[in-house]
Amino acid sequence: MGICEVPPGARLDPHCHTQHEVYYVQHGSGDILLGEKIITVKPGSCIYVPGNLAHGIKNQGSSTLSLLWIFPTDTWSEVEYHMQPDKNF
């Protein structure tokens, strides 16, 4: 698990990986791409991301979007990102 911080106006490009993932929004607001859906999030939002589903994060607010991410793995090296920048997000 770890913390991802996305500055105002920035994003984490769409990507996927085989592991499931959970996001818990600590601070800020924004949009999360989940496959073909876009979900608006705010502090307290909890999002489940199934394995192999394209997802990304976009900060739509005026402060840093901070979220806790959790993978069901023992080491970070087990997670292989497959970037999908051609997604319309």
N, C-alpha and C positions, 0 to 999 in steps of 0.2 A: 504494500500500500504506500501511497505517497500523496503529495499535494501538487496540484497543477494550478498555476496562476496565469491567467490570460488578461493582458492589459486592455484598457478600453479601445474598441475598434479593431482588435486583433482576433485571430482565430487559430485553432488547431485544425489543420486540414483533414478532410475526410480520410479515413483509414480503416483497416480491419485487422484482426488477429484471431487465432483459433480460441483463445481463452475468453470466457465470459468476463464481464467487468461490471462494477457498480460505481456510480458517481454519487457523491453526497455534496451538495452545494453549501459551502460555508458562508460565502460573502459575494455580493454582486448579483448581476442578472445577465441573462443571455439566452441563446438558442442552442439546442443540441439536436443535431441531425441523427436520426435513427432509421436507417434504411431509406425509405421514401417520406418519412414523417419528420416534421420539425416541431420540437417541444420547447416551449418557453419555460425557463427555470429561474428560481429565486432562492434565497437562503432557506434551507430546510428541504428543498427538493431532493428526492432520491430516485435515481434512474438506473434501471437494469439494462445492460447491453449484452444480448446473446452473442456467443462466439460466432465469428465470421460475418457479422453484420456491419456494413459500412456505417461509420459514425464520425462526428466531428463536433467541435465546440466553437461558437462565435459569441464574443462579448458585445452585447448591444447596449450596455450601460455606461455610466460615466466614471465608475470606479473599477478596480481590479476584480475580475471574476475568479474566485478561489474555490476549488473543489477538491475533495478527497477522492482518490481513485483506489479501487481494491481489485486485485487479481487473485484467483485461487491457485497460486503457484508458490513454490519455495524460493525461487530466485528470479530476478529481473531478466536474466539472460534467457529464460524460457519463452519470453514474449517476443515474437517477431512481427514487426509492423509491416503492413502492406499498404502503402500510401495510394490514395485514389483521388488525386487532385482534379480529375475531370468531372467529378460529381458537382452538380449545380447547387452549391451551398455557399 
